[in-house]
Amino acid sequence: MPAVYVGAPADTNEYTLTEVDGVKVYISPFVSTEKGLKIFLSGFGMFKGLAVAPLSY
């Protein structure tokens, strides 16, 4: 699963800016977006965080 960080990357020229479910996401050129992306909540309790994954259907 790709890494997820809050905020824009230091060098935005290396990434593609896309909006997914109303959230702006900078995507590495190494992540496949052909079938779309999904943003979801992962973890539990106080360890919850957002994750982004390519759709694979």
mmCIF file of the N, C-alpha and C atoms, coordinates in Angstrom:
data_MODEL
# 
_entry.id   MODEL 
# 
loop_
_atom_site.group_PDB 
_atom_site.id 
_atom_site.type_symbol 
_atom_site.label_atom_id 
_atom_site.label_alt_id 
_atom_site.label_comp_id 
_atom_site.label_asym_id 
_atom_site.label_entity_id 
_atom_site.label_seq_id 
_atom_site.pdbx_PDB_ins_code 
_atom_site.Cartn_x 
_atom_site.Cartn_y 
_atom_site.Cartn_z 
_atom_site.occupancy 
_atom_site.B_iso_or_equiv 
_atom_site.pdbx_formal_charge 
_atom_site.auth_seq_id 
_atom_site.auth_comp_id 
_atom_site.auth_asym_id 
_atom_site.auth_atom_id 
_atom_site.pdbx_PDB_model_num 
ATOM 1   N N  . MET A 1 1  ? 0.848   -1.171 0.000   1.00 0.00 ? 1  MET A N  1 
ATOM 2   C CA . MET A 1 1  ? 0.000   0.000  0.000   1.00 0.00 ? 1  MET A CA 1 
ATOM 3   C C  . MET A 1 1  ? 0.897   1.238  0.000   1.00 0.00 ? 1  MET A C  1 
ATOM 4   N N  . PRO A 1 2  ? 0.554   2.246  -0.774  1.00 0.00 ? 2  PRO A N  1 
ATOM 5   C CA . PRO A 1 2  ? 1.356   3.468  -0.816  1.00 0.00 ? 2  PRO A CA 1 
ATOM 6   C C  . PRO A 1 2  ? 1.381   4.172  0.530   1.00 0.00 ? 2  PRO A C  1 
ATOM 7   N N  . ALA A 1 3  ? 2.440   4.902  0.788   1.00 0.00 ? 3  ALA A N  1 
ATOM 8   C CA . ALA A 1 3  ? 2.544   5.697  2.009   1.00 0.00 ? 3  ALA A CA 1 
ATOM 9   C C  . ALA A 1 3  ? 1.648   6.925  1.915   1.00 0.00 ? 3  ALA A C  1 
ATOM 10  N N  . VAL A 1 4  ? 1.136   7.350  3.053   1.00 0.00 ? 4  VAL A N  1 
ATOM 11  C CA . VAL A 1 4  ? 0.259   8.511  3.109   1.00 0.00 ? 4  VAL A CA 1 
ATOM 12  C C  . VAL A 1 4  ? 0.844   9.501  4.096   1.00 0.00 ? 4  VAL A C  1 
ATOM 13  N N  . TYR A 1 5  ? 1.004   10.760 3.674   1.00 0.00 ? 5  TYR A N  1 
ATOM 14  C CA . TYR A 1 5  ? 1.527   11.813 4.526   1.00 0.00 ? 5  TYR A CA 1 
ATOM 15  C C  . TYR A 1 5  ? 0.592   13.005 4.470   1.00 0.00 ? 5  TYR A C  1 
ATOM 16  N N  . VAL A 1 6  ? 0.497   13.743 5.551   1.00 0.00 ? 6  VAL A N  1 
ATOM 17  C CA . VAL A 1 6  ? -0.327  14.949 5.586   1.00 0.00 ? 6  VAL A CA 1 
ATOM 18  C C  . VAL A 1 6  ? 0.471   16.087 4.967   1.00 0.00 ? 6  VAL A C  1 
ATOM 19  N N  . GLY A 1 7  ? -0.179  16.868 4.106   1.00 0.00 ? 7  GLY A N  1 
ATOM 20  C CA . GLY A 1 7  ? 0.464   18.018 3.491   1.00 0.00 ? 7  GLY A CA 1 
ATOM 21  C C  . GLY A 1 7  ? 1.052   17.687 2.129   1.00 0.00 ? 7  GLY A C  1 
ATOM 22  N N  . ALA A 1 8  ? 1.512   18.721 1.471   1.00 0.00 ? 8  ALA A N  1 
ATOM 23  C CA . ALA A 1 8  ? 2.094   18.581 0.135   1.00 0.00 ? 8  ALA A CA 1 
ATOM 24  C C  . ALA A 1 8  ? 3.540   18.101 0.238   1.00 0.00 ? 8  ALA A C  1 
ATOM 25  N N  . PRO A 1 9  ? 4.007   17.346 -0.766  1.00 0.00 ? 9  PRO A N  1 
ATOM 26  C CA . PRO A 1 9  ? 5.407   16.916 -0.764  1.00 0.00 ? 9  PRO A CA 1 
ATOM 27  C C  . PRO A 1 9  ? 6.341   18.111 -0.970  1.00 0.00 ? 9  PRO A C  1 
ATOM 28  N N  . ALA A 1 10 ? 7.597   17.942 -0.563  1.00 0.00 ? 10 ALA A N  1 
ATOM 29  C CA . ALA A 1 10 ? 8.583   19.024 -0.698  1.00 0.00 ? 10 ALA A CA 1 
ATOM 30  C C  . ALA A 1 10 ? 8.751   19.446 -2.155  1.00 0.00 ? 10 ALA A C  1 
ATOM 31  N N  . ASP A 1 11 ? 8.779   18.477 -3.074  1.00 0.00 ? 11 ASP A N  1 
ATOM 32  C CA . ASP A 1 11 ? 8.922   18.763 -4.501  1.00 0.00 ? 11 ASP A CA 1 
ATOM 33  C C  . ASP A 1 11 ? 7.670   18.277 -5.220  1.00 0.00 ? 11 ASP A C  1 
ATOM 34  N N  . THR A 1 12 ? 6.716   19.169 -5.413  1.00 0.00 ? 12 THR A N  1 
ATOM 35  C CA . THR A 1 12 ? 5.437   18.797 -6.027  1.00 0.00 ? 12 THR A CA 1 
ATOM 36  C C  . THR A 1 12 ? 5.572   18.485 -7.515  1.00 0.00 ? 12 THR A C  1 
ATOM 37  N N  . ASN A 1 13 ? 6.697   18.847 -8.141  1.00 0.00 ? 13 ASN A N  1 
ATOM 38  C CA . ASN A 1 13 ? 6.886   18.577 -9.570  1.00 0.00 ? 13 ASN A CA 1 
ATOM 39  C C  . ASN A 1 13 ? 6.956   17.096 -9.874  1.00 0.00 ? 13 ASN A C  1 
ATOM 40  N N  . GLU A 1 14 ? 7.312   16.275 -8.880  1.00 0.00 ? 14 GLU A N  1 
ATOM 41  C CA . GLU A 1 14 ? 7.445   14.840 -9.096  1.00 0.00 ? 14 GLU A CA 1 
ATOM 42  C C  . GLU A 1 14 ? 6.117   14.099 -8.962  1.00 0.00 ? 14 GLU A C  1 
ATOM 43  N N  . TYR A 1 15 ? 5.055   14.781 -8.578  1.00 0.00 ? 15 TYR A N  1 
ATOM 44  C CA . TYR A 1 15 ? 3.773   14.143 -8.287  1.00 0.00 ? 15 TYR A CA 1 
ATOM 45  C C  . TYR A 1 15 ? 2.663   14.712 -9.158  1.00 0.00 ? 15 TYR A C  1 
ATOM 46  N N  . THR A 1 16 ? 1.583   13.943 -9.294  1.00 0.00 ? 16 THR A N  1 
ATOM 47  C CA . THR A 1 16 ? 0.382   14.405 -9.978  1.00 0.00 ? 16 THR A CA 1 
ATOM 48  C C  . THR A 1 16 ? -0.642  14.768 -8.914  1.00 0.00 ? 16 THR A C  1 
ATOM 49  N N  . LEU A 1 17 ? -1.213  15.958 -9.009  1.00 0.00 ? 17 LEU A N  1 
ATOM 50  C CA . LEU A 1 17 ? -2.234  16.386 -8.058  1.00 0.00 ? 17 LEU A CA 1 
ATOM 51  C C  . LEU A 1 17 ? -3.601  15.945 -8.576  1.00 0.00 ? 17 LEU A C  1 
ATOM 52  N N  . THR A 1 18 ? -4.322  15.187 -7.758  1.00 0.00 ? 18 THR A N  1 
ATOM 53  C CA . THR A 1 18 ? -5.639  14.658 -8.103  1.00 0.00 ? 18 THR A CA 1 
ATOM 54  C C  . THR A 1 18 ? -6.566  14.869 -6.927  1.00 0.00 ? 18 THR A C  1 
ATOM 55  N N  . GLU A 1 19 ? -7.849  15.039 -7.194  1.00 0.00 ? 19 GLU A N  1 
ATOM 56  C CA . GLU A 1 19 ? -8.829  15.123 -6.117  1.00 0.00 ? 19 GLU A CA 1 
ATOM 57  C C  . GLU A 1 19 ? -9.582  13.800 -6.043  1.00 0.00 ? 19 GLU A C  1 
ATOM 58  N N  . VAL A 1 20 ? -9.589  13.180 -4.861  1.00 0.00 ? 20 VAL A N  1 
ATOM 59  C CA . VAL A 1 20 ? -10.249 11.897 -4.637  1.00 0.00 ? 20 VAL A CA 1 
ATOM 60  C C  . VAL A 1 20 ? -11.239 12.078 -3.501  1.00 0.00 ? 20 VAL A C  1 
ATOM 61  N N  . ASP A 1 21 ? -12.509 11.861 -3.782  1.00 0.00 ? 21 ASP A N  1 
ATOM 62  C CA . ASP A 1 21 ? -13.553 11.996 -2.761  1.00 0.00 ? 21 ASP A CA 1 
ATOM 63  C C  . ASP A 1 21 ? -13.485 13.346 -2.048  1.00 0.00 ? 21 ASP A C  1 
ATOM 64  N N  . GLY A 1 22 ? -13.166 14.401 -2.783  1.00 0.00 ? 22 GLY A N  1 
ATOM 65  C CA . GLY A 1 22 ? -13.109 15.746 -2.210  1.00 0.00 ? 22 GLY A CA 1 
ATOM 66  C C  . GLY A 1 22 ? -11.817 16.060 -1.481  1.00 0.00 ? 22 GLY A C  1 
ATOM 67  N N  . VAL A 1 23 ? -10.832 15.163 -1.527  1.00 0.00 ? 23 VAL A N  1 
ATOM 68  C CA . VAL A 1 23 ? -9.545  15.356 -0.858  1.00 0.00 ? 23 VAL A CA 1 
ATOM 69  C C  . VAL A 1 23 ? -8.456  15.469 -1.922  1.00 0.00 ? 23 VAL A C  1 
ATOM 70  N N  . LYS A 1 24 ? -7.612  16.513 -1.814  1.00 0.00 ? 24 LYS A N  1 
ATOM 71  C CA . LYS A 1 24 ? -6.503  16.670 -2.758  1.00 0.00 ? 24 LYS A CA 1 
ATOM 72  C C  . LYS A 1 24 ? -5.401  15.690 -2.390  1.00 0.00 ? 24 LYS A C  1 
ATOM 73  N N  . VAL A 1 25 ? -4.938  14.928 -3.392  1.00 0.00 ? 25 VAL A N  1 
ATOM 74  C CA . VAL A 1 25 ? -3.947  13.887 -3.177  1.00 0.00 ? 25 VAL A CA 1 
ATOM 75  C C  . VAL A 1 25 ? -2.817  14.058 -4.187  1.00 0.00 ? 25 VAL A C  1 
ATOM 76  N N  . TYR A 1 26 ? -1.580  14.083 -3.695  1.00 0.00 ? 26 TYR A N  1 
ATOM 77  C CA . TYR A 1 26 ? -0.413  14.085 -4.574  1.00 0.00 ? 26 TYR A CA 1 
ATOM 78  C C  . TYR A 1 26 ? -0.022  12.630 -4.788  1.00 0.00 ? 26 TYR A C  1 
ATOM 79  N N  . ILE A 1 27 ? 0.039   12.208 -6.050  1.00 0.00 ? 27 ILE A N  1 
ATOM 80  C CA . ILE A 1 27 ? 0.258   10.802 -6.373  1.00 0.00 ? 27 ILE A CA 1 
ATOM 81  C C  . ILE A 1 27 ? 1.610   10.625 -7.058  1.00 0.00 ? 27 ILE A C  1 
ATOM 82  N N  . SER A 1 28 ? 2.373   9.674  -6.539  1.00 0.00 ? 28 SER A N  1 
ATOM 83  C CA . SER A 1 28 ? 3.665   9.331  -7.120  1.00 0.00 ? 28 SER A CA 1 
ATOM 84  C C  . SER A 1 28 ? 3.451   8.720  -8.500  1.00 0.00 ? 28 SER A C  1 
ATOM 85  N N  . PRO A 1 29 ? 4.370   8.943  -9.421  1.00 0.00 ? 29 PRO A N  1 
ATOM 86  C CA . PRO A 1 29 ? 4.242   8.325  -10.751 1.00 0.00 ? 29 PRO A CA 1 
ATOM 87  C C  . PRO A 1 29 ? 4.361   6.804  -10.698 1.00 0.00 ? 29 PRO A C  1 
ATOM 88  N N  . PHE A 1 30 ? 4.773   6.239  -9.565  1.00 0.00 ? 30 PHE A N  1 
ATOM 89  C CA . PHE A 1 30 ? 4.915   4.792  -9.417  1.00 0.00 ? 30 PHE A CA 1 
ATOM 90  C C  . PHE A 1 30 ? 3.625   4.111  -8.967  1.00 0.00 ? 30 PHE A C  1 
ATOM 91  N N  . VAL A 1 31 ? 2.568   4.895  -8.672  1.00 0.00 ? 31 VAL A N  1 
ATOM 92  C CA . VAL A 1 31 ? 1.286   4.345  -8.231  1.00 0.00 ? 31 VAL A CA 1 
ATOM 93  C C  . VAL A 1 31 ? 0.333   4.302  -9.420  1.00 0.00 ? 31 VAL A C  1 
ATOM 94  N N  . SER A 1 32 ? -0.252  3.140  -9.677  1.00 0.00 ? 32 SER A N  1 
ATOM 95  C CA . SER A 1 32 ? -1.197  2.986  -10.783 1.00 0.00 ? 32 SER A CA 1 
ATOM 96  C C  . SER A 1 32 ? -2.536  3.616  -10.414 1.00 0.00 ? 32 SER A C  1 
ATOM 97  N N  . THR A 1 33 ? -3.028  4.491  -11.271 1.00 0.00 ? 33 THR A N  1 
ATOM 98  C CA . THR A 1 33 ? -4.323  5.132  -11.031 1.00 0.00 ? 33 THR A CA 1 
ATOM 99  C C  . THR A 1 33 ? -5.309  4.817  -12.153 1.00 0.00 ? 33 THR A C  1 
ATOM 100 N N  . GLU A 1 34 ? -4.993  3.841  -12.989 1.00 0.00 ? 34 GLU A N  1 
ATOM 101 C CA . GLU A 1 34 ? -5.839  3.526  -14.139 1.00 0.00 ? 34 GLU A CA 1 
ATOM 102 C C  . GLU A 1 34 ? -7.277  3.216  -13.742 1.00 0.00 ? 34 GLU A C  1 
ATOM 103 N N  . LYS A 1 35 ? -7.465  2.472  -12.648 1.00 0.00 ? 35 LYS A N  1 
ATOM 104 C CA . LYS A 1 35 ? -8.803  2.067  -12.224 1.00 0.00 ? 35 LYS A CA 1 
ATOM 105 C C  . LYS A 1 35 ? -9.357  2.956  -11.122 1.00 0.00 ? 35 LYS A C  1 
ATOM 106 N N  . GLY A 1 36 ? -8.607  3.965  -10.714 1.00 0.00 ? 36 GLY A N  1 
ATOM 107 C CA . GLY A 1 36 ? -9.056  4.889  -9.686  1.00 0.00 ? 36 GLY A CA 1 
ATOM 108 C C  . GLY A 1 36 ? -8.357  4.658  -8.358  1.00 0.00 ? 36 GLY A C  1 
ATOM 109 N N  . LEU A 1 37 ? -8.656  5.526  -7.395  1.00 0.00 ? 37 LEU A N  1 
ATOM 110 C CA . LEU A 1 37 ? -8.082  5.437  -6.063  1.00 0.00 ? 37 LEU A CA 1 
ATOM 111 C C  . LEU A 1 37 ? -9.192  5.439  -5.028  1.00 0.00 ? 37 LEU A C  1 
ATOM 112 N N  . LYS A 1 38 ? -8.897  4.875  -3.887  1.00 0.00 ? 38 LYS A N  1 
ATOM 113 C CA . LYS A 1 38 ? -9.847  4.851  -2.781  1.00 0.00 ? 38 LYS A CA 1 
ATOM 114 C C  . LYS A 1 38 ? -9.159  5.394  -1.538  1.00 0.00 ? 38 LYS A C  1 
ATOM 115 N N  . ILE A 1 39 ? -9.814  6.316  -0.835  1.00 0.00 ? 39 ILE A N  1 
ATOM 116 C CA . ILE A 1 39 ? -9.327  6.821  0.445   1.00 0.00 ? 39 ILE A CA 1 
ATOM 117 C C  . ILE A 1 39 ? -10.176 6.168  1.518   1.00 0.00 ? 39 ILE A C  1 
ATOM 118 N N  . PHE A 1 40 ? -9.520  5.598  2.525   1.00 0.00 ? 40 PHE A N  1 
ATOM 119 C CA . PHE A 1 40 ? -10.278 4.937  3.581   1.00 0.00 ? 40 PHE A CA 1 
ATOM 120 C C  . PHE A 1 40 ? -9.580  5.109  4.919   1.00 0.00 ? 40 PHE A C  1 
ATOM 121 N N  . LEU A 1 41 ? -10.309 4.844  5.985   1.00 0.00 ? 41 LEU A N  1 
ATOM 122 C CA . LEU A 1 41 ? -9.797  4.933  7.342   1.00 0.00 ? 41 LEU A CA 1 
ATOM 123 C C  . LEU A 1 41 ? -9.195  3.585  7.724   1.00 0.00 ? 41 LEU A C  1 
ATOM 124 N N  . SER A 1 42 ? -7.971  3.598  8.240   1.00 0.00 ? 42 SER A N  1 
ATOM 125 C CA . SER A 1 42 ? -7.338  2.355  8.658   1.00 0.00 ? 42 SER A CA 1 
ATOM 126 C C  . SER A 1 42 ? -6.898  2.467  10.112  1.00 0.00 ? 42 SER A C  1 
ATOM 127 N N  . GLY A 1 43 ? -6.630  1.356  10.730  1.00 0.00 ? 43 GLY A N  1 
ATOM 128 C CA . GLY A 1 43 ? -6.205  1.340  12.120  1.00 0.00 ? 43 GLY A CA 1 
ATOM 129 C C  . GLY A 1 43 ? -7.390  1.248  13.060  1.00 0.00 ? 43 GLY A C  1 
ATOM 130 N N  . PHE A 1 44 ? -7.127  1.465  14.341  1.00 0.00 ? 44 PHE A N  1 
ATOM 131 C CA . PHE A 1 44 ? -8.185  1.380  15.340  1.00 0.00 ? 44 PHE A CA 1 
ATOM 132 C C  . PHE A 1 44 ? -7.868  2.320  16.497  1.00 0.00 ? 44 PHE A C  1 
ATOM 133 N N  . GLY A 1 45 ? -8.918  2.670  17.242  1.00 0.00 ? 45 GLY A N  1 
ATOM 134 C CA . GLY A 1 45 ? -8.750  3.536  18.405  1.00 0.00 ? 45 GLY A CA 1 
ATOM 135 C C  . GLY A 1 45 ? -8.033  4.828  18.058  1.00 0.00 ? 45 GLY A C  1 
ATOM 136 N N  . MET A 1 46 ? -7.072  5.190  18.899  1.00 0.00 ? 46 MET A N  1 
ATOM 137 C CA . MET A 1 46 ? -6.327  6.436  18.664  1.00 0.00 ? 46 MET A CA 1 
ATOM 138 C C  . MET A 1 46 ? -5.262  6.286  17.577  1.00 0.00 ? 46 MET A C  1 
ATOM 139 N N  . PHE A 1 47 ? -5.135  5.103  16.993  1.00 0.00 ? 47 PHE A N  1 
ATOM 140 C CA . PHE A 1 47 ? -4.152  4.847  15.950  1.00 0.00 ? 47 PHE A CA 1 
ATOM 141 C C  . PHE A 1 47 ? -4.762  4.891  14.554  1.00 0.00 ? 47 PHE A C  1 
ATOM 142 N N  . LYS A 1 48 ? -5.955  5.488  14.411  1.00 0.00 ? 48 LYS A N  1 
ATOM 143 C CA . LYS A 1 48 ? -6.602  5.581  13.111  1.00 0.00 ? 48 LYS A CA 1 
ATOM 144 C C  . LYS A 1 48 ? -5.896  6.626  12.240  1.00 0.00 ? 48 LYS A C  1 
ATOM 145 N N  . GLY A 1 49 ? -5.929  6.378  10.947  1.00 0.00 ? 49 GLY A N  1 
ATOM 146 C CA . GLY A 1 49 ? -5.355  7.312  9.986   1.00 0.00 ? 49 GLY A CA 1 
ATOM 147 C C  . GLY A 1 49 ? -5.932  7.054  8.611   1.00 0.00 ? 49 GLY A C  1 
ATOM 148 N N  . LEU A 1 50 ? -5.688  7.973  7.692   1.00 0.00 ? 50 LEU A N  1 
ATOM 149 C CA . LEU A 1 50 ? -6.148  7.805  6.329   1.00 0.00 ? 50 LEU A CA 1 
ATOM 150 C C  . LEU A 1 50 ? -5.155  6.963  5.545   1.00 0.00 ? 50 LEU A C  1 
ATOM 151 N N  . ALA A 1 51 ? -5.684  6.189  4.618   1.00 0.00 ? 51 ALA A N  1 
ATOM 152 C CA . ALA A 1 51 ? -4.864  5.399  3.697   1.00 0.00 ? 51 ALA A CA 1 
ATOM 153 C C  . ALA A 1 51 ? -5.421  5.578  2.303   1.00 0.00 ? 51 ALA A C  1 
ATOM 154 N N  . VAL A 1 52 ? -4.550  5.471  1.317   1.00 0.00 ? 52 VAL A N  1 
ATOM 155 C CA . VAL A 1 52 ? -4.958  5.580  -0.089  1.00 0.00 ? 52 VAL A CA 1 
ATOM 156 C C  . VAL A 1 52 ? -4.508  4.318  -0.788  1.00 0.00 ? 52 VAL A C  1 
ATOM 157 N N  . ALA A 1 53 ? -5.387  3.730  -1.589  1.00 0.00 ? 53 ALA A N  1 
ATOM 158 C CA . ALA A 1 53 ? -5.038  2.503  -2.308  1.00 0.00 ? 53 ALA A CA 1 
ATOM 159 C C  . ALA A 1 53 ? -5.612  2.554  -3.720  1.00 0.00 ? 53 ALA A C  1 
ATOM 160 N N  . PRO A 1 54 ? -4.879  2.015  -4.692  1.00 0.00 ? 54 PRO A N  1 
ATOM 161 C CA . PRO A 1 54 ? -5.422  1.913  -6.047  1.00 0.00 ? 54 PRO A CA 1 
ATOM 162 C C  . PRO A 1 54 ? -6.547  0.880  -6.061  1.00 0.00 ? 54 PRO A C  1 
ATOM 163 N N  . LEU A 1 55 ? -7.584  1.139  -6.852  1.00 0.00 ? 55 LEU A N  1 
ATOM 164 C CA . LEU A 1 55 ? -8.674  0.171  -6.995  1.00 0.00 ? 55 LEU A CA 1 
ATOM 165 C C  . LEU A 1 55 ? -8.202  -0.960 -7.887  1.00 0.00 ? 55 LEU A C  1 
ATOM 166 N N  . SER A 1 56 ? -8.619  -2.168 -7.576  1.00 0.00 ? 56 SER A N  1 
ATOM 167 C CA . SER A 1 56 ? -8.151  -3.328 -8.352  1.00 0.00 ? 56 SER A CA 1 
ATOM 168 C C  . SER A 1 56 ? -9.302  -4.245 -8.712  1.00 0.00 ? 56 SER A C  1 
ATOM 169 N N  . TYR A 1 57 ? -10.312 -3.702 -9.345  1.00 0.00 ? 57 TYR A N  1 
ATOM 170 C CA . TYR A 1 57 ? -11.450 -4.541 -9.768  1.00 0.00 ? 57 TYR A CA 1 
ATOM 171 C C  . TYR A 1 57 ? -11.405 -4.785 -11.235 1.00 0.00 ? 57 TYR A C  1 
# 
